[in-house]
Amino acid sequence: MRLTRVDMEGTVADRDPDTIKQEIDQARSQLASTVDSLAERANPRRIADDAKAKAISFVKKPAVAFSLAGVGVLIAVLVVRRIRNR
């Protein structure tokens, strides 16, 4: 048994049921792969780990590390001055 369908131009195309089944199986497989990929990308643990890794790599840059060290020293000096002025 052959199935027919009308395409965009209005012509009728014969389609073999086995071909249709193969196309459905292929589409199902592609959909499953896409869903798996999206699930992996949307995983909250993975997102948090990626953000943590980016933050650590940013802080390890020499310019950022020196800036943070300078801010730390400034805060320490201000705290010591405030304690002495009591």
C-alpha atoms as one frame of an Amber mdcrd trajectory, in Angstrom:
protein
   0.000   0.000   0.000   1.367   3.413  -0.943   0.317   6.610   0.749   0.100
   9.879  -1.092   0.445  13.403   0.141   0.040  16.788  -1.425   3.163  18.932
  -1.251   3.450  22.719  -1.251   3.020  22.990  -5.039  -0.122  20.893  -4.999
   1.468  17.832  -6.579   0.843  14.380  -5.185   3.871  12.359  -3.996   3.808
   8.610  -3.369   5.241   7.611   0.003   6.088   4.133   1.073   5.008   3.254
   4.669   8.495   1.920   5.414  10.006   5.221   4.305   7.554   7.117   6.496
   8.439   4.896   9.458  12.159   5.473   8.883  11.609   9.231   8.741   9.594
   9.130  11.971  12.262   7.033  13.701  14.973   9.430  12.529  12.978  12.462
  13.715  12.351  10.766  17.083  16.055  10.067  17.488  16.987  13.661  16.643
  14.368  14.961  19.072  15.656  12.723  21.868  19.188  13.951  21.235  18.047
  17.578  21.303  16.117  17.083  24.556  19.143  15.406  26.167  21.376  18.269
  25.064  18.972  20.882  26.437  18.622  19.003  29.721  22.405  18.929  30.117
  22.762  22.632  29.323  19.957  23.614  31.723  21.273  21.533  34.624  21.524
  23.916  37.630  24.603  22.143  39.025  26.406  22.545  35.690  25.419  26.213
  35.425  26.704  26.863  38.966  29.954  25.001  38.278  30.498  26.984  35.064
  29.854  30.296  36.860  32.242  29.310  39.662  34.966  28.346  37.186  34.577
  31.655  35.318  34.720  33.646  38.564  37.853  31.823  39.727  39.604  32.309
  36.397  38.692  36.027  36.491  40.010  36.511  40.039  43.253  34.684  39.191
  44.175  37.324  36.596  47.120  39.334  37.965  45.462  42.744  37.592  42.340
  41.591  39.412  44.309  39.814  42.131  46.396  42.942  42.851  43.273  45.109
  42.864  41.548  42.800  45.333  44.657  42.723  47.504  44.738  46.539  47.493
  41.082  46.737  48.475  41.714  44.217  51.259  44.609  46.281  52.623  42.524
  49.459  52.452  39.684  47.829  54.390  42.128  46.513  56.988  43.631  49.992
  57.461  40.185  51.561  57.822  39.096  48.957  60.392  42.292  49.445  62.431
  41.867  53.259  62.358  38.262  52.972  63.466  39.215  50.670  66.357  42.004
  53.041  67.496  39.746  56.106  67.341  37.196  54.683  69.780
